[in-house]
Amino acid sequence: MFLLALLLTVFIQATDCNCARIEDPVKAVSDEFVHVDHVLIGEVISFNSDSSQYVFIAREVFKGNFKLGHEIVGVNSGACEPFITRPGEWLLFGSCSDLFVANSCGMSLNLENPWRKLPPPPPPEVARSLGSDWLDKWKAKQKDELQVYLTIVRDK
């Protein structure tokens, strides 16, 4: 029993991710642009059976040597986000040797749904003041912020 508990503890620690909270996403996009090899919009078109690898087509390249229309294989590696798990267009920050790897704890986002996790619901007393459409407003704000990020990378 002790051995099982020990192995479980090691596994949980090995798969645990502790990305720092991003206080200033606009600054984070600018900083990440400087520190990665590739920044682009890629259209994710397929996944392998366990979604550990995906294929995307370079649609707009802001930094790096990918050519428009080039098909690239990416890998979801490690325990930290982002995890490229849905088809569609993504703003991608990362590196590539044989496989593209999105920057761990980075700013890569799906353009249609530019959030990693939905926020927790507010406490009831706050929810009443926010109204029933608080989540829709939050999602709209995230999409507005994505437009700011796209402006930043296009202007670099």
Contacts in CASP RR format, 6 or more apart in sequence:
PFRMAT RR
TARGET T0000
AUTHOR 0000-0000-0000
METHOD contacts of the structure
MODEL  1
MFLLALLLTVFIQATDCNCARIEDPVKAVSDEFVHVDHVLIGEVISFNSD
SSQYVFIAREVFKGNFKLGHEIVGVNSGACEPFITRPGEWLLFGSCSDLF
VANSCGMSLNLENPWRKLPPPPPPEVARSLGSDWLDKWKAKQKDELQVYL
TIVRDK
14 79 0 8 1.000
15 79 0 8 1.000
16 79 0 8 1.000
17 78 0 8 1.000
17 79 0 8 1.000
17 80 0 8 1.000
17 81 0 8 1.000
17 105 0 8 1.000
19 80 0 8 1.000
19 81 0 8 1.000
19 104 0 8 1.000
19 105 0 8 1.000
19 106 0 8 1.000
20 105 0 8 1.000
22 28 0 8 1.000
22 107 0 8 1.000
25 107 0 8 1.000
25 145 0 8 1.000
25 149 0 8 1.000
26 145 0 8 1.000
26 148 0 8 1.000
26 149 0 8 1.000
26 152 0 8 1.000
28 106 0 8 1.000
28 107 0 8 1.000
29 107 0 8 1.000
29 149 0 8 1.000
29 152 0 8 1.000
29 153 0 8 1.000
30 152 0 8 1.000
32 39 0 8 1.000
32 93 0 8 1.000
32 103 0 8 1.000
32 106 0 8 1.000
32 107 0 8 1.000
33 39 0 8 1.000
33 62 0 8 1.000
33 63 0 8 1.000
33 93 0 8 1.000
33 152 0 8 1.000
33 153 0 8 1.000
33 156 0 8 1.000
35 103 0 8 1.000
36 63 0 8 1.000
36 93 0 8 1.000
36 94 0 8 1.000
36 95 0 8 1.000
36 103 0 8 1.000
37 63 0 8 1.000
37 64 0 8 1.000
37 94 0 8 1.000
37 95 0 8 1.000
37 96 0 8 1.000
38 61 0 8 1.000
38 63 0 8 1.000
38 64 0 8 1.000
38 65 0 8 1.000
38 66 0 8 1.000
38 92 0 8 1.000
38 93 0 8 1.000
38 94 0 8 1.000
38 95 0 8 1.000
38 96 0 8 1.000
38 100 0 8 1.000
39 61 0 8 1.000
39 62 0 8 1.000
39 63 0 8 1.000
39 64 0 8 1.000
39 91 0 8 1.000
39 92 0 8 1.000
39 93 0 8 1.000
39 94 0 8 1.000
39 153 0 8 1.000
39 156 0 8 1.000
40 58 0 8 1.000
40 59 0 8 1.000
40 60 0 8 1.000
40 61 0 8 1.000
40 62 0 8 1.000
40 63 0 8 1.000
40 64 0 8 1.000
40 66 0 8 1.000
40 91 0 8 1.000
40 92 0 8 1.000
41 58 0 8 1.000
41 59 0 8 1.000
41 60 0 8 1.000
41 89 0 8 1.000
41 90 0 8 1.000
41 91 0 8 1.000
41 92 0 8 1.000
41 111 0 8 1.000
42 56 0 8 1.000
42 57 0 8 1.000
42 58 0 8 1.000
42 59 0 8 1.000
42 60 0 8 1.000
42 89 0 8 1.000
42 90 0 8 1.000
42 92 0 8 1.000
43 56 0 8 1.000
43 57 0 8 1.000
43 59 0 8 1.000
43 87 0 8 1.000
43 88 0 8 1.000
43 89 0 8 1.000
43 90 0 8 1.000
44 54 0 8 1.000
44 55 0 8 1.000
44 56 0 8 1.000
44 84 0 8 1.000
44 86 0 8 1.000
44 87 0 8 1.000
44 88 0 8 1.000
44 89 0 8 1.000
44 90 0 8 1.000
45 55 0 8 1.000
45 56 0 8 1.000
45 57 0 8 1.000
45 87 0 8 1.000
45 88 0 8 1.000
46 54 0 8 1.000
46 55 0 8 1.000
46 87 0 8 1.000
47 53 0 8 1.000
47 54 0 8 1.000
47 55 0 8 1.000
47 85 0 8 1.000
47 87 0 8 1.000
48 54 0 8 1.000
51 76 0 8 1.000
51 83 0 8 1.000
51 85 0 8 1.000
52 75 0 8 1.000
52 76 0 8 1.000
52 77 0 8 1.000
53 73 0 8 1.000
53 74 0 8 1.000
53 75 0 8 1.000
53 76 0 8 1.000
53 99 0 8 1.000
54 73 0 8 1.000
54 74 0 8 1.000
54 75 0 8 1.000
54 76 0 8 1.000
54 84 0 8 1.000
55 71 0 8 1.000
55 72 0 8 1.000
55 73 0 8 1.000
55 74 0 8 1.000
56 71 0 8 1.000
56 72 0 8 1.000
56 74 0 8 1.000
56 84 0 8 1.000
56 90 0 8 1.000
56 92 0 8 1.000
56 100 0 8 1.000
57 69 0 8 1.000
57 70 0 8 1.000
57 71 0 8 1.000
57 72 0 8 1.000
58 66 0 8 1.000
58 67 0 8 1.000
58 68 0 8 1.000
58 69 0 8 1.000
58 70 0 8 1.000
58 72 0 8 1.000
59 68 0 8 1.000
59 69 0 8 1.000
59 89 0 8 1.000
60 68 0 8 1.000
61 67 0 8 1.000
61 68 0 8 1.000
62 153 0 8 1.000
62 154 0 8 1.000
62 156 0 8 1.000
63 153 0 8 1.000
63 156 0 8 1.000
66 72 0 8 1.000
66 96 0 8 1.000
72 96 0 8 1.000
72 100 0 8 1.000
73 99 0 8 1.000
73 100 0 8 1.000
74 84 0 8 1.000
74 96 0 8 1.000
74 99 0 8 1.000
74 100 0 8 1.000
74 101 0 8 1.000
74 102 0 8 1.000
75 99 0 8 1.000
75 100 0 8 1.000
75 101 0 8 1.000
76 83 0 8 1.000
76 84 0 8 1.000
76 85 0 8 1.000
76 102 0 8 1.000
77 101 0 8 1.000
77 104 0 8 1.000
78 104 0 8 1.000
80 104 0 8 1.000
80 105 0 8 1.000
81 104 0 8 1.000
81 105 0 8 1.000
81 106 0 8 1.000
81 116 0 8 1.000
82 102 0 8 1.000
82 106 0 8 1.000
82 108 0 8 1.000
82 109 0 8 1.000
82 116 0 8 1.000
84 90 0 8 1.000
84 92 0 8 1.000
84 102 0 8 1.000
84 108 0 8 1.000
86 110 0 8 1.000
86 113 0 8 1.000
88 110 0 8 1.000
88 111 0 8 1.000
88 112 0 8 1.000
89 110 0 8 1.000
89 111 0 8 1.000
89 112 0 8 1.000
90 108 0 8 1.000
90 109 0 8 1.000
90 110 0 8 1.000
90 111 0 8 1.000
91 107 0 8 1.000
91 108 0 8 1.000
91 109 0 8 1.000
91 111 0 8 1.000
91 114 0 8 1.000
91 146 0 8 1.000
91 149 0 8 1.000
91 150 0 8 1.000
91 153 0 8 1.000
92 100 0 8 1.000
92 102 0 8 1.000
92 108 0 8 1.000
93 102 0 8 1.000
93 103 0 8 1.000
93 106 0 8 1.000
93 107 0 8 1.000
93 108 0 8 1.000
94 100 0 8 1.000
94 101 0 8 1.000
94 102 0 8 1.000
94 103 0 8 1.000
94 108 0 8 1.000
95 101 0 8 1.000
95 103 0 8 1.000
102 108 0 8 1.000
107 149 0 8 1.000
109 115 0 8 1.000
109 116 0 8 1.000
109 146 0 8 1.000
109 149 0 8 1.000
111 146 0 8 1.000
113 139 0 8 1.000
114 142 0 8 1.000
114 143 0 8 1.000
114 145 0 8 1.000
114 146 0 8 1.000
115 139 0 8 1.000
115 142 0 8 1.000
118 135 0 8 1.000
119 135 0 8 1.000
119 138 0 8 1.000
121 127 0 8 1.000
122 130 0 8 1.000
122 134 0 8 1.000
127 134 0 8 1.000
130 137 0 8 1.000
END
